[in-house]
Amino acid sequence: MTGCQPSLCDDSTRARVRAQARWPRSSLPLAHRGELHLWLGDDARARADLEAALAISERTRWAYVGLTLLTARTGDPAGALAVSERGIAA
């Protein structure tokens, strides 16, 4: 199941937009939104946000954690380990 209750999604979106405006060079608002998409089952949006967070800062640890989980749950444990290794090396 993907998505969430409209009021919860709206609140979350408003909070992320405020955080992004307050810290425009931070990758964390995108990483955290990616995590939300991940847990809501929207893997494509999760991957897009997590990769966008890494494009801002390669040292965004939570983005690697999320990408590791995404990769592992597609049945690619070796790929998941490789993502984790990239995160540790960053």
C-alpha positions in Angstrom: 0.0 0.0 0.0 1.3 3.4 -0.9 0.3 6.9 0.3 -0.9 8.2 3.6 -3.8 10.1 5.1 -4.1 13.4 3.3 -3.8 15.5 6.4 -0.7 13.6 7.5 0.9 13.9 4.0 0.0 17.6 3.9 1.5 18.2 7.4 4.6 16.3 6.4 5.0 18.2 3.2 4.6 21.6 4.8 7.2 20.7 7.5 9.7 19.5 4.8 9.2 22.6 2.7 9.8 24.8 5.8 12.9 22.8 6.7 14.2 23.0 3.1 13.6 26.8 3.1 15.4 27.2 6.4 18.3 25.0 5.4 18.4 25.2 1.6 21.8 23.5 1.3 20.9 20.6 3.5 20.3 17.2 2.1 18.5 16.0 5.2 15.0 17.2 4.4 15.1 15.2 1.1 16.7 12.2 2.9 13.9 12.2 5.5 11.2 12.5 2.9 12.8 9.6 1.1 12.6 7.6 4.3 8.9 8.4 4.6 8.3 7.3 1.0 10.3 4.1 1.7 8.1 3.2 4.8 4.9 4.1 2.9 5.9 1.6 0.1 6.6 4.2 -2.6 10.0 2.8 -3.7 10.4 5.0 -6.8 9.8 8.2 -4.9 12.0 7.0 -2.1 14.9 6.2 -4.4 14.5 9.6 -6.2 14.6 11.6 -2.9 17.5 9.5 -1.4 19.6 9.9 -4.5 18.8 13.6 -4.7 20.0 13.9 -1.1 23.3 12.3 -2.0 23.6 14.6 -5.0 23.6 17.5 -2.5 25.9 15.8 0.0 27.6 12.4 -0.5 28.0 12.2 3.3 24.2 12.0 4.0 24.3 8.8 6.0 20.5 8.3 6.2 20.3 8.3 2.4 22.6 5.3 2.3 20.6 3.5 5.0 17.4 4.0 3.0 19.0 3.0 -0.3 20.5 -0.1 1.4 17.0 -1.2 2.6 15.5 -0.5 -0.9 18.2 -2.6 -2.5 18.0 -5.4 0.0 14.2 -5.7 -0.3 14.5 -6.2 -4.1 16.4 -9.4 -3.4 19.9 -8.0 -4.0 21.9 -8.5 -0.7 25.2 -8.0 -2.5 24.0 -4.7 -3.9 22.8 -3.7 -0.5 26.2 -4.4 1.0 27.8 -2.3 -1.8 25.5 0.6 -1.0 26.4 0.3 2.7 30.1 0.2 1.8 29.7 3.4 -0.3 28.1 5.1 2.7 30.8 4.1 5.1 33.5 5.3 2.6 31.8 8.6 2.1 
